[in-house]
Amino acid sequence: MTVSEISKAMTREAVEWLSASKNEPEWMRDLRLRAWVHFETLPMPTRHDEDWRRTDISKLRLEDLAPFTPASGHGIESPLQLDGNHGGTLTHHNSVTVERTLEDDIAAQGVIFSDLDTAVQEHPDLVKKYFMTEAVRADANKFTALNGALWSGGTFLYVPRNTEVRLPLRALYTLTEAGAGLFTHTIVVLEEHSRLSFIEEYAAAPLNRTSLNAGVVEMVVGREAHLTFVSLQEWTENVIDISTQRAVIGRDSRLDWLVVGLGSGITKSNIEAALSGPGANAQMLGILWGAGQQHTDYHTVQDHLAPHTTSDLLYTSALGGHARSVFSGTIRVLKGAKGTDAYQANRNILLSPDAAAFPSPNLEIEANEVRCTHGATIGKVDPDQLFYLMARGISREMATRMIVEGFFEDVLGREPVESIRNNLRVLLTRKMDLG
């Protein structure tokens, strides 16, 4: 096979070619190949699997996707417009990192913010320590294994102990090539007593055939650290997004985590917070705007591994057209994790008679002296609220939008970074204007 043929097929040879083309050290090549073995061994999920029973990817043909796609032409602008209210950016176009900026004073603090390719060469000990070892393992599922074998570009963000980064950092992954396999991989590490806000955005151009993002996000939040993490996805209808995001939260540390889903044809996301140290706290928020034929399946886990930990989850979705939303959330409390305080809520508003939501909240409790509650709601626009607004001369369309904006405000009002909060309000208004 020629190099061109190898780079356009998902094979072991493609894994070896990708590692060699990046001049990677042997240890990373070996990690890739071990992940490839897991990929070949693990079965492709089907609707016979409990976690996949409402999500059908039987038409996804991995053999038709290119595992590496170079940057070409123009990229895509960021969905969020933060102007100067950020301290650095990392931009990825298809499988390649194309731009990096970082304020000098932030770099002087010892913060590492680079593409993962560069981090493998310049910070090998740190990458070895955190790459698919603690937060997400390559053998977690078939698609994490595929990511471990074929990741490219990626983001590596490391904040040393006792460091507060004054402005948010952000990474943008963009896709402009139809038939591409994209394997985004992000690692965020906060050492003890550090503080950071980080925004990750995903966007695609209109594509005329199926593309895939099999993404992984790994977060490690050290003792008494505070991470604010925003994940914003605005793919287009021919993108299938299958991702695993997992955070490990240490003693007396805090994670404020917001997931925003605005696009893709099919989204299947595993979103897990592991509260591994006493006093750990996770706020997990989600906003989904669904339209057309979009299908979104979020599987969340609030994993209480240590005593006296707290988690609070609120995921909201507004669905129009023929959109489908699946939510399966689990609060898990392991034996010995007494003093757990966990709450979970999933709220859905249907804007069309053809839209549908399927919530499934779950509890798995093995400890005593805990407080765990959960619930889910599905409803239409409140007719009394609609009547009240229309009686004051507001059109039905505008009144509906105002109600949806208020519905999302329960989540947006809890986002701690004001510039992010305000930008998301503007972005959601634009999405609603477009339908």
Phi and psi in degrees as a GROMACS rama.xvg file:
@    title "Ramachandran Plot"
@    xaxis  label "Phi"
@    yaxis  label "Psi"
@TYPE xy
-79.4655  164.224  THR-2
-57.1278  -41.0225  VAL-3
-61.171  -41.8509  SER-4
-68.4712  -39.5449  GLU-5
-62.2191  -44.1015  ILE-6
-74.0647  -5.43419  SER-7
-111.155  14.3659  LYS-8
-136.599  142.459  ALA-9
-86.7741  93.4748  MET-10
-140.881  168.879  THR-11
-59.6118  -36.4645  ARG-12
-62.7038  -34.995  GLU-13
-66.6189  -38.4815  ALA-14
-62.0159  -46.493  VAL-15
-65.3039  -41.1375  GLU-16
-62.2804  -43.6631  TRP-17
-62.2266  -44.4689  LEU-18
-64.0261  -42.8724  SER-19
-66.4736  -38.3867  ALA-20
-65.7208  -24.2819  SER-21
-94.9286  0.730726  LYS-22
54.9066  45.2296  ASN-23
-76.8636  152.655  GLU-24
-67.1519  161.754  PRO-25
-60.9403  -35.4017  GLU-26
-64.1543  -35.6386  TRP-27
-73.5573  -38.1796  MET-28
-58.4574  -42.1917  ARG-29
-65.9597  -38.8647  ASP-30
-61.3671  -42.5133  LEU-31
-61.1274  -45.3917  ARG-32
-69.4181  -34.0912  LEU-33
-65.919  -39.0598  ARG-34
-63.666  -38.224  ALA-35
-63.206  -37.2095  TRP-36
-62.1763  -43.3312  VAL-37
-60.1429  -42.7699  HIS-38
-59.6018  -44.7735  PHE-39
-67.7214  -28.8394  GLU-40
-83.0369  -40.0766  THR-41
-73.066  142.294  LEU-42
-76.7391  154.038  PRO-43
-71.1536  129.417  MET-44
-65.7449  147.075  PRO-45
-134.085  175.05  THR-46
-73.2094  -2.75123  ARG-47
-78.3726  -17.4902  HIS-48
-81.5364  135.634  ASP-49
-55.498  -43.8848  GLU-50
-70.4821  -11.9053  ASP-51
-119.611  12.0879  TRP-52
-67.6571  -21.1997  ARG-53
-106.923  4.56222  ARG-54
-125.97  120.146  THR-55
-108.198  114.362  ASP-56
-116.917  26.5202  ILE-57
-63.4642  -21.7542  SER-58
-88.0751  -2.94576  LYS-59
-75.8069  118.854  LEU-60
-113.061  99.105  ARG-61
-60.6146  -32.3184  LEU-62
-66.4432  -15.0584  GLU-63
-91.956  -1.66728  ASP-64
-103.469  141.309  LEU-65
-82.4939  128.717  ALA-66
-77.8051  -11.5514  PRO-67
-144.705  128.029  PHE-68
-130.144  117.251  THR-69
-68.8735  161.236  PRO-70
-67.2742  143.394  ALA-71
-153.64  139.664  SER-72
63.9639  -147.831  GLY-73
-94.8219  144.466  HIS-74
-80.0847  -158.158  GLY-75
-123.336  141.119  ILE-76
-69.8743  154.76  GLU-77
-62.6418  136.799  SER-78
-60.301  -35.1075  PRO-79
-93.7824  143.811  LEU-80
-116.979  86.7107  GLN-81
-89.1232  0.0154988  LEU-82
52.124  -124.06  ASP-83
-93.9817  9.43323  GLY-84
-86.838  48.5186  ASN-85
-152.187  158.231  HIS-86
-103.097  -4.90807  GLY-87
175.994  155.496  GLY-88
-135.757  152.73  THR-89
-134.685  120.955  LEU-90
-115.563  128.307  THR-91
-115.558  133.348  HIS-92
-120.394  116.368  HIS-93
55.2615  -124.632  ASN-94
-94.7277  12.2565  SER-95
-125.632  141.045  VAL-96
-84.0405  127.569  THR-97
-114.632  -15.5992  VAL-98
-157.737  144.424  GLU-99
-144.204  133.482  ARG-100
-134.269  149.672  THR-101
-156.09  128.505  LEU-102
-58.8393  140.862  GLU-103
-58.6845  -41.0738  ASP-104
-68.5581  -28.5346  ASP-105
-73.5573  -42.6157  ILE-106
-60.4044  -36.9657  ALA-107
-66.5381  -19.469  ALA-108
-78.0309  -5.06253  GLN-109
91.9778  9.67033  GLY-110
-70.9873  131.791  VAL-111
-103.349  121.376  ILE-112
-138.878  99.6998  PHE-113
-149.364  170.469  SER-114
-69.2432  154.425  ASP-115
-66.5527  -31.8415  LEU-116
-57.4267  -46.8681  ASP-117
-66.9855  -40.3177  THR-118
-62.3418  -35.3257  ALA-119
-59.2815  -38.2436  VAL-120
-80.6584  -40.1737  GLN-121
-97.8587  -22.6596  GLU-122
-135.899  56.8914  HIS-123
-61.1782  -37.2269  PRO-124
-64.4284  -39.9448  ASP-125
-68.3888  -42.4984  LEU-126
-64.9889  -43.371  VAL-127
-57.2597  -38.3038  LYS-128
-68.1573  -36.0786  LYS-129
-113.336  -16.4903  TYR-130
-70.1567  105.695  PHE-131
53.0652  39.9815  MET-132
-113.769  -33.3244  THR-133
-122.523  -48.2404  GLU-134
-85.6882  -54.2149  ALA-135
-128.67  127.184  VAL-136
-97.3343  149.409  ARG-137
-59.2216  -33.1447  ALA-138
-90.6731  15.5777  ASP-139
-60.8963  -41.05  ALA-140
-161.955  176.822  ASN-141
-62.0937  -35.1295  LYS-142
-83.3364  -28.383  PHE-143
-67.5893  -35.7094  THR-144
-64.6761  -42.0014  ALA-145
-63.446  -38.6904  LEU-146
-64.2773  -44.9509  ASN-147
-59.7741  -28.9944  GLY-148
-83.7586  -35.2253  ALA-149
-122.865  12.7932  LEU-150
-56.2398  151.254  TRP-151
-152.4  144.201  SER-152
79.341  -94.6664  GLY-153
68.4819  173.281  GLY-154
-131.295  132.847  THR-155
-125.355  120.313  PHE-156
-131.082  120.231  LEU-157
-130.351  127.096  TYR-158
-116.588  117.991  VAL-159
-65.8699  167.949  PRO-160
-62.2644  149.611  ARG-161
59.4325  34.2693  ASN-162
-121.858  128.569  THR-163
-112.761  118.877  GLU-164
-87.0263  119.257  VAL-165
-74.2975  -25.4566  ARG-166
-124.725  152.044  LEU-167
-62.4957  146.361  PRO-168
-104.394  157.079  LEU-169
-146.902  147.787  ARG-170
-127.381  140.784  ALA-171
-124.383  121.733  LEU-172
-105.251  125.739  TYR-173
-125.628  149.148  THR-174
-132.185  125.939  LEU-175
-126.416  1.63284  THR-176
-112.046  120.938  GLU-177
-69.3002  148.073  ALA-178
75.5235  17.8962  GLY-179
-92.7729  147.378  ALA-180
-104.48  117.484  GLY-181
-109.453  137.207  LEU-182
-130.929  73.3288  PHE-183
-70.6241  139.497  THR-184
-142.391  121.249  HIS-185
-123.557  133.197  THR-186
-123.412  123.286  ILE-187
-122.957  123.156  VAL-188
-126.711  124.298  VAL-189
-113.641  120.134  LEU-190
-75.2146  174.631  GLU-191
-61.3859  145.361  GLU-192
62.5102  26.0663  HIS-193
-107.91  167.236  SER-194
-146.601  136.383  ARG-195
-157.793  145.603  LEU-196
-115.324  131.854  SER-197
-136.114  135.716  PHE-198
-119.833  130.481  ILE-199
-122.302  127.532  GLU-200
-122.957  144.11  GLU-201
-128.57  128.445  TYR-202
-146.492  149.191  ALA-203
-135.513  152.035  ALA-204
-77.6426  162.619  ALA-205
-59.1603  131.202  PRO-206
-122.551  146.838  LEU-207
-95.662  0.329412  ASN-208
-155.126  171.918  ARG-209
-64.9027  135.141  THR-210
-126.844  160.819  SER-211
-128.379  136.665  LEU-212
-114.939  115.695  ASN-213
-105.273  88.9239  ALA-214
-99.5668  156.072  GLY-215
-133.988  134.796  VAL-216
-125.249  126.685  VAL-217
-118.987  125.736  GLU-218
-125.002  133.416  MET-219
-127.407  115.471  VAL-220
-111.059  110.45  VAL-221
-73.5876  177.682  GLY-222
-56.5415  130.856  ARG-223
54.7275  30.4282  GLU-224
-99.7292  166.353  ALA-225
-139.627  115.416  HIS-226
-114.367  128.079  LEU-227
-105.737  119.496  THR-228
-125.929  125.869  PHE-229
-119.306  125.44  VAL-230
-115.59  116.583  SER-231
-119.131  119.739  LEU-232
-114.775  121.562  GLN-233
-132.972  56.3721  GLU-234
-68.0266  -179.992  TRP-235
-114.591  176.448  THR-236
-64.4059  -22.9683  GLU-237
-95.1963  15.4471  ASN-238
-103.177  129.421  VAL-239
-101.029  124.398  ILE-240
-113.821  116.381  ASP-241
-124.119  107.959  ILE-242
-133.533  157.335  SER-243
-127.349  122.375  THR-244
-123.509  126.712  GLN-245
-142.73  135.64  ARG-246
-118.025  138.934  ALA-247
-110.25  120.184  VAL-248
-115.284  120.853  ILE-249
-85.3387  -173.518  GLY-250
-58.0346  128.266  ARG-251
55.4428  27.2846  ASP-252
-104.771  169.297  SER-253
-137.662  139.799  ARG-254
-125.245  122.329  LEU-255
-104.513  113.369  ASP-256
-125.505  119.989  TRP-257
-121.206  125.373  LEU-258
-112.791  125.459  VAL-259
-121.231  121.176  VAL-260
-114.345  118.394  GLY-261
-125.182  -4.21526  LEU-262
-150.859  -157.687  GLY-263
78.7998  155.163  SER-264
-78.569  -48.1743  GLY-265
-131.791  130.934  ILE-266
-122.763  129.232  THR-267
-130.292  107.753  LYS-268
-122.7  129.487  SER-269
-98.6257  120.752  ASN-270
-127.508  110.489  ILE-271
-130.523  135.75  GLU-272
-116.764  119.551  ALA-273
-102.365  107.648  ALA-274
-87.3704  93.6237  LEU-275
-96.0331  -11.3644  SER-276
-125.784  147.822  GLY-277
-54.5915  138.271  PRO-278
83.5106  -0.173593  GLY-279
-66.3575  147.238  ALA-280
-138.141  130.896  ASN-281
-130.183  126.19  ALA-282
-106.667  118.742  GLN-283
-118.076  114.388  MET-284
-120.227  147.899  LEU-285
-145.538  142.396  GLY-286
-130.222  129.145  ILE-287
-127.644  125.499  LEU-288
-111.207  113.479  TRP-289
-114.277  136.869  GLY-290
-146.314  169.871  ALA-291
58.9004  -129.635  GLY-292
-103.529  17.3947  GLN-293
-58.6572  141.432  GLN-294
-129.458  119.913  HIS-295
-124.742  131.614  THR-296
-130.491  106.368  ASP-297
-104.27  127.728  TYR-298
-116.816  112.083  HIS-299
-111.052  149.467  THR-300
-135.498  125.397  VAL-301
-103.276  100.788  GLN-302
-102.962  100.516  ASP-303
-91.0798  105.064  HIS-304
-101.009  -19.0052  LEU-305
-126.593  160.246  ALA-306
-72.0347  155.548  PRO-307
59.2675  46.5222  HIS-308
-110.794  159.203  THR-309
-133.524  135.541  THR-310
-139.475  146.282  SER-311
-140.645  114.132  ASP-312
-118.376  131.303  LEU-313
-138.069  112.358  LEU-314
-114.649  129.573  TYR-315
-123.858  145.746  THR-316
-139.724  141.534  SER-317
-120.07  123.775  ALA-318
-125.689  126.571  LEU-319
-120.099  -178.248  GLY-320
58.997  -133.633  GLY-321
-108.097  24.7844  HIS-322
-64.2136  148.011  ALA-323
-125.55  136.543  ARG-324
-126.72  125.881  SER-325
-114.871  128.571  VAL-326
-129.584  121.256  PHE-327
-124.641  108.022  SER-328
-116.666  138.785  GLY-329
-127.76  128.628  THR-330
-97.7596  118.303  ILE-331
-116.45  126.45  ARG-332
-121.714  113.54  VAL-333
-78.9679  160.163  LEU-334
-57.1182  131.277  LYS-335
95.7936  -10.8577  GLY-336
-88.6777  53.0858  ALA-337
-67.635  159.492  LYS-338
78.4393  7.75871  GLY-339
-65.2569  136.721  THR-340
-127.217  107.976  ASP-341
-133.96  139.445  ALA-342
-135.561  143.117  TYR-343
-143.209  131.127  GLN-344
-141.59  138.903  ALA-345
-127.578  121.298  ASN-346
-121.951  132.834  ARG-347
-130.201  134.509  ASN-348
-120.658  127.735  ILE-349
-100.4  122.602  LEU-350
-100.339  -0.844991  LEU-351
-144.064  146.327  SER-352
-66.2974  -16.5297  PRO-353
-95.8648  -6.49284  ASP-354
-81.1659  156.349  ALA-355
-151.005  147.607  ALA-356
-129.97  143.133  ALA-357
-131.535  84.4071  PHE-358
-86.4944  147.495  PRO-359
-147.693  86.6225  SER-360
-81.8983  144.743  PRO-361
-140.307  150.819  ASN-362
-123.796  135.392  LEU-363
-130.873  100.514  GLU-364
-119.902  122.173  ILE-365
-116.739  8.35728  GLU-366
-125.514  158.323  ALA-367
-96.1409  171.187  ASN-368
58.6726  51.6038  GLU-369
-128.941  160.417  VAL-370
-127.317  109.576  ARG-371
-132.766  125.553  CYS-372
-134.71  152.042  THR-373
-151.857  163.709  HIS-374
-173.881  164.653  GLY-375
-148.455  147.225  ALA-376
-135.416  148.664  THR-377
-134.535  129.856  ILE-378
-158.737  170.896  GLY-379
-97.8575  176.499  LYS-380
-60.1676  131.203  VAL-381
-62.3736  118.527  ASP-382
-65.2958  -29.3692  PRO-383
-68.4176  -42.0345  ASP-384
-63.5705  -41.8745  GLN-385
-62.4126  -44.6092  LEU-386
-62.2936  -43.5041  PHE-387
-57.6538  -45.808  TYR-388
-71.5175  -42.8508  LEU-389
-67.444  -30.3871  MET-390
-65.9007  -14.6737  ALA-391
-103.543  20.4704  ARG-392
87.2096  9.12144  GLY-393
-90.0667  135.094  ILE-394
-64.7368  157.988  SER-395
-58.6471  -42.4429  ARG-396
-62.8033  -47.1362  GLU-397
-67.1535  -39.0593  MET-398
-62.7777  -42.1631  ALA-399
-61.47  -42.924  THR-400
-63.7871  -40.7144  ARG-401
-62.2702  -38.9299  MET-402
-65.6652  -42.3295  ILE-403
-65.5361  -40.6045  VAL-404
-60.0075  -41.8897  GLU-405
-66.1483  -35.0825  GLY-406
-61.4857  -44.6621  PHE-407
-72.1049  -23.0772  PHE-408
-63.4099  -25.1703  GLU-409
-57.4526  -32.7289  ASP-410
-87.7269  -50.398  VAL-411
-59.122  -36.2544  LEU-412
-64.578  -15.293  GLY-413
-98.6253  -5.1168  ARG-414
-69.6531  120.826  GLU-415
-74.13  -19.5202  PRO-416
-97.2281  115.725  VAL-417
-61.6243  -42.9963  GLU-418
-63.8968  -37.6555  SER-419
-67.8897  -44.1117  ILE-420
-57.7714  -47.684  ARG-421
-68.2717  -39.0884  ASN-422
-65.8367  -37.6493  ASN-423
-66.3875  -36.0545  LEU-424
-59.9519  -45.0975  ARG-425
-64.6353  -43.045  VAL-426
-64.2401  -42.0673  LEU-427
-66.3637  -37.2181  LEU-428
-61.5903  -41.7735  THR-429
-63.8425  -42.0848  ARG-430
-63.1101  -39.4198  LYS-431
-67.9471  -35.4354  MET-432
-63.4683  -36.0483  ASP-433
-80.3372  -10.9773  LEU-434
